[in-house]
Amino acid sequence: MKRKRTSEPVVVKRDTSLPILQKSNEILSALAANDVLILVSDTGSGKTTQLPQIILDNAPNSSILITQPRRVAAITVATRVAAERGATLGDTVGYAVRFENKSSRTSTRIRYVTDGVLLRETLTDGFSALKRRYSHLIIDEVHERSVNTDIVLGVVKEALEPSGSPATKQNAPTGLGALLRSKLEFKVVLMSATTDAEKIAQFFRNGTSLNVKQLGISGIMHKVNTMFATEPVADYVDGAVEAALQVHTGYSNSGHILVFLPGQEDIMSAIGLLKGKLRHRFSKEQRRSVIILPLFAAQSPVEQLRAISDLPESMRATHRKIIFSTNIAETSVTIPGITYVVDSGVAKVRTLVPQNGLYTDVLRVQPISQAQAEQRKGRAGRTGPGYLFRLYTQDHFNKLEKYPIPEILRIDATSTQLQIIALKHFGRRRPEQNHLRFSMLNKIPRHARERALETLYALGALDKNMKLTETGELMARIPASPMLARSLLESLRLGCIDSMLSTAAVLSVEGSIFLRPSNKLEQAKAAHRRFLSPCGDHLTLVNVLHAYLQRAPTRKTEFCKDHFLNHRTLSVAEDVRNQLSVVMQHGDMVSWGLTHPFPPAVMEELEESGMEDLVRRCLVSGFFRNIARRRNEDGKYVPIGNVKAVGSFEQGVDVHPSSSFRAFRQRKIPSLVIYDELVWTTKMYIRTVCSIEHAWVPLHSSNYFKVRNFGVDETAPSAALNSRPG
Ligand SMILES: Nc1ncnc2c1ncn2[C@@H]1O[C@H](COP(=O)(O)OP(=O)(O)OP(=O)(O)O)[C@@H](O)[C@H]1O
């Protein structure tokens, strides 16, 4: 990479031998003759970086939008493509990820975005606006089947249909007509190295007159030698560290090592373990040449880029990076100089599971699919030959699922269902159509769909005909879960938007705000005590964020250090807060608050309430499903807001050990609480918990405790609520 002058863009040479560039003409012809192109070619062959450039070089007026499954990929790939074109990032080549937009409406021709950004822009501007703005939409890594991608595929399919009901064979344009339409219209490309192209092609062909073409391009730039474990590895963290160490000692010093592990905790323990082993075996001098770096989603962008970027030229021959990463480095990204990949064969996956009568959203470590294993392999051999060490046997690999289970089949569907209904509502393309009907590669499973509709109705987002209400329209525009969105709206009528924005921000960040180092545990606990709120965790976290926000930017790091707080998580919370604040200031939101007042008697009561009470009332309005009542006999909590659980949830749950309630010397044990999530560790806990008052529940969750018409026993939740502990 050559830098001309500091003010000028970085320029790198485009590798003209990449297989995708070799097949430019074939790709351009396929694009010209079709509406949808499904492009499958090997990892590292140039799909992500070259295809948009091929299109732009061929037709300079093109405007291309490309989705990436993760922000780190969108940023690094846009940076690379800008450098290949000698452009300033944000000018002809740009990107947009949550909280950051480095692209220009007028000059950007190649714009990389996360699939979440595309979905939000579709929701706010409508797909027809996107169609006017772009000539090409490219959905990359389509095999990942994130919910966002699946919704986008559904939107694209509906939007590409010319008008009215889906075309049949009889009314479909044929011959020249079809070709002309294809030539004039917006093009869609779906890409991956490892996808079920036939299934996607069928999806687009079914009930439409779209011209869909599958194109496979083979060509591997560099060979990757693959080695399997001869027998199963007992502990994947130990196994991964041992493999990294063996590569470091047994293979030449050139080439970095990338190790895939499922989650942040595993990564941090692997790093501790490896450092200990290196200390044991190597001198201080030798250890200096090894740079060990973590890479996971909850890091700041700067930390992530540190792991991904190349070492300075002066260090390349002498230093080796060992990167421990979750699957965020599994697709799209090129980490320069990676020669060795160690694959643990597992990933953390969010799944909604029925447990003891409750649907619980849990993060579980699960075997990856063959497609993911191939993607991990593809991270080596990008800039030279590579080696892959699989910590599982060949037989195990053969038995893995071919593709990952689509996210839509695994997770709670409340957000997805609201987005789909809102897309149909805002689109209003076909008013005669059933607004719940939406083409998707896989349907939302029935149990998840019913649960989602029931919750959305109870939140006031849908009316009895399952049509979007005014409240639902606004909720869909707030970039947060429907539960948080509803709580934010409630704060507009209760006059506590500032504190609720902070609550929403602390609930939205991944990873803990409190640091509890084992060697300074008592000191850390004492420092955290000053933020405690007697109302519980939500308000304790808000106290921390408010104290952080009051510090001058130059004092924030020191403040976090002194109080054992996670600076990274707090700075992300500040970003989230700012972004939500902009959305909530919109005139429609403010006027919703003004036009939905409480009756005068309630207003009088509210005037007496402090800020902490108001925030907890807002939480009731969004998170009523997460209400739990203390059982007198054993002090455990029974989740009563989850109607399916009533009567069947026998064991009760405890408040998570990290809760601020545990920090009070004289333990205050509230009889009714609201929690953010149910988690399974050694047993089931409710985490992030605050106390609430019985009287608030019917007032702020009126629909829910009177839910009708969903096959739900309407008396159950109210009965459970009213049977207070004696
Ligand atoms: N940041 C970078 N530094 C060095 N080389 C790079 C960089 N980004 C891309 N390349 C080169 O360009 C090649 C093509 O990368 P690209 O991401 O376009 O491939 P791809 O087909 O999309 O791969 P995948 O399917 O794995 O996402 C890489 O194999 C590598 O040789």
The ligand as an SDF file (V2000), in Angstrom:
LIG
                    3D

 31 33  0  0  0  0  0  0  0  0999 V2000
   -7.6320   -5.5560    2.7400 N   0  0  0  0  0  0  0  0  0  0  0  0
   -7.0260   -6.3400    1.8440 C   0  0  0  0  0  0  0  0  0  0  0  0
   -5.6830   -6.4890    1.8580 N   0  0  0  0  0  0  0  0  0  0  0  0
   -5.0600   -7.2760    0.9770 C   0  0  0  0  0  0  0  0  0  0  0  0
   -5.7000   -7.9740    0.0060 N   0  0  0  0  0  0  0  0  0  0  0  0
   -7.0180   -7.8620   -0.0540 C   0  0  0  0  0  0  0  0  0  0  0  0
   -7.7690   -7.0450    0.8550 C   0  0  0  0  0  0  0  0  0  0  0  0
   -9.0760   -7.1620    0.5490 N   0  0  0  0  0  0  0  0  0  0  0  0
   -9.1450   -8.0030   -0.5120 C   0  0  0  0  0  0  0  0  0  0  0  0
   -7.9180   -8.4110   -0.8790 N   0  0  0  0  0  0  0  0  0  0  0  0
   -7.5850   -9.3450   -1.9750 C   0  0  0  0  0  0  0  0  0  0  0  0
   -8.7010   -9.4700   -2.8430 O   0  0  0  0  0  0  0  0  0  0  0  0
   -9.1360  -10.8120   -2.9000 C   0  0  0  0  0  0  0  0  0  0  0  0
  -10.6270  -10.8250   -3.1160 C   0  0  0  0  0  0  0  0  0  0  0  0
  -11.3140  -10.4040   -1.9660 O   0  0  0  0  0  0  0  0  0  0  0  0
  -12.8920  -10.3660   -1.9390 P   0  0  0  0  0  0  0  0  0  0  0  0
  -13.2860  -10.0340   -0.5580 O   0  0  0  0  0  0  0  0  0  0  0  0
  -13.3830   -9.5040   -3.0320 O   0  0  0  0  0  0  0  0  0  0  0  0
  -13.2560  -11.8740   -2.2860 O   0  0  0  0  0  0  0  0  0  0  0  0
  -14.6390  -12.6490   -2.1080 P   0  0  0  0  0  0  0  0  0  0  0  0
  -14.7980  -13.5180   -3.2950 O   0  0  0  0  0  0  0  0  0  0  0  0
  -15.7330  -11.6890   -1.8180 O   0  0  0  0  0  0  0  0  0  0  0  0
  -14.3330  -13.5190   -0.8290 O   0  0  0  0  0  0  0  0  0  0  0  0
  -15.3400  -14.0980    0.3090 P   0  0  0  0  0  0  0  0  0  0  0  0
  -16.3000  -15.0230   -0.3870 O   0  0  0  0  0  0  0  0  0  0  0  0
  -14.4190  -14.8200    1.1900 O   0  0  0  0  0  0  0  0  0  0  0  0
  -16.0030  -12.9320    0.9450 O   0  0  0  0  0  0  0  0  0  0  0  0
   -8.6330  -11.4370   -1.6050 C   0  0  0  0  0  0  0  0  0  0  0  0
   -8.5010  -12.8210   -1.7010 O   0  0  0  0  0  0  0  0  0  0  0  0
   -7.3020  -10.7420   -1.4380 C   0  0  0  0  0  0  0  0  0  0  0  0
   -6.3510  -11.3570   -2.2660 O   0  0  0  0  0  0  0  0  0  0  0  0
  1  2  1  0
  2  3  1  0
  2  7  2  0
  3  4  2  0
  4  5  1  0
  5  6  2  0
  6  7  1  0
  6 10  1  0
  7  8  1  0
  8  9  2  0
  9 10  1  0
 10 11  1  0
 11 12  1  0
 11 30  1  0
 12 13  1  0
 13 14  1  0
 13 28  1  0
 14 15  1  0
 15 16  1  0
 16 17  2  0
 16 18  1  0
 16 19  1  0
 19 20  1  0
 20 21  2  0
 20 22  1  0
 20 23  1  0
 23 24  1  0
 24 25  2  0
 24 26  1  0
 24 27  1  0
 28 29  1  0
 28 30  1  0
 30 31  1  0
M  END
$$$$
